[in-house]
Amino acid sequence: MTVTSHLIQQLGGDRTGTALNSAYQNLVKGKTTQGAMENLMGLGLLKKGSVKYGKTGHVTKMNNDALGPVIK
């Protein structure tokens, strides 16, 4: 709750809502770019079994549970 209140204070209520909705669309629903998915994989934030790779070895799709707890 503290982080959200700081975001609202810095961005304003309408922009905070838009930013959170965008993050939800991109990360939770998996509607993000290939480059962003590869960056998330490189940072170790996605589960390896929850992403699909194309013929060239690049990440092409992530499942809804890809951002769950990552166990190394």
C-alpha positions as CSV (number, residue, x, y, z in Angstrom):
1,M,0.0,0.0,0.0
2,T,2.9,2.4,0.7
3,V,4.4,2.0,-2.8
4,T,1.0,2.7,-4.3
5,S,0.4,5.8,-2.3
6,H,3.9,7.2,-3.4
7,L,3.0,6.4,-7.0
8,I,-0.3,8.3,-6.7
9,Q,1.5,11.2,-5.1
10,Q,4.2,11.4,-7.8
11,L,2.2,10.6,-10.9
12,G,-1.4,11.5,-10.0
13,G,-4.3,9.2,-9.7
14,D,-5.2,8.9,-13.3
15,R,-1.6,8.2,-14.5
16,T,-1.0,5.7,-11.7
17,G,-4.1,3.8,-12.8
18,T,-3.0,3.8,-16.4
19,A,0.5,2.7,-15.5
20,L,-0.7,-0.2,-13.3
21,N,-3.2,-1.3,-16.0
22,S,-0.3,-1.3,-18.5
23,A,1.9,-3.4,-16.2
24,Y,-1.0,-5.8,-15.7
25,Q,-1.6,-6.2,-19.4
26,N,2.1,-6.7,-20.2
27,L,3.2,-8.9,-17.3
28,V,0.1,-10.8,-16.1
29,K,-1.7,-11.3,-19.4
30,G,1.6,-11.9,-21.3
31,K,1.0,-9.2,-23.9
32,T,4.5,-7.9,-24.1
33,T,7.3,-7.7,-26.6
34,Q,9.8,-10.4,-27.4
35,G,12.7,-8.2,-26.3
36,A,11.0,-7.5,-22.9
37,M,10.4,-11.3,-22.4
38,E,14.0,-12.0,-23.1
39,N,15.1,-9.3,-20.7
40,L,12.9,-10.8,-18.0
41,M,14.4,-14.2,-18.7
42,G,17.9,-12.8,-18.5
43,L,17.1,-11.3,-15.1
44,G,15.8,-14.6,-13.9
45,L,12.3,-13.3,-13.3
46,L,10.4,-15.8,-15.4
47,K,10.1,-19.5,-14.8
48,K,11.9,-21.5,-17.5
49,G,9.1,-24.0,-17.9
50,S,6.5,-21.3,-18.4
51,V,7.9,-19.8,-21.6
52,K,7.8,-21.0,-25.2
53,Y,10.7,-20.7,-27.6
54,G,10.7,-20.3,-31.3
55,K,12.8,-22.1,-33.9
56,T,15.6,-19.6,-33.5
57,G,15.8,-20.0,-29.7
58,H,14.1,-16.7,-28.8
59,V,11.3,-16.5,-26.3
60,T,8.1,-16.2,-28.2
61,K,5.4,-16.5,-25.6
62,M,5.0,-16.7,-21.8
63,N,2.2,-18.4,-19.9
64,N,0.1,-16.7,-17.3
65,D,2.1,-18.3,-14.4
66,A,5.5,-17.3,-15.8
67,L,5.9,-14.5,-13.2
68,G,5.2,-16.8,-10.2
69,P,7.8,-17.6,-7.6
70,V,11.1,-18.4,-9.4
71,I,13.0,-21.2,-7.7
72,K,16.7,-21.5,-8.7
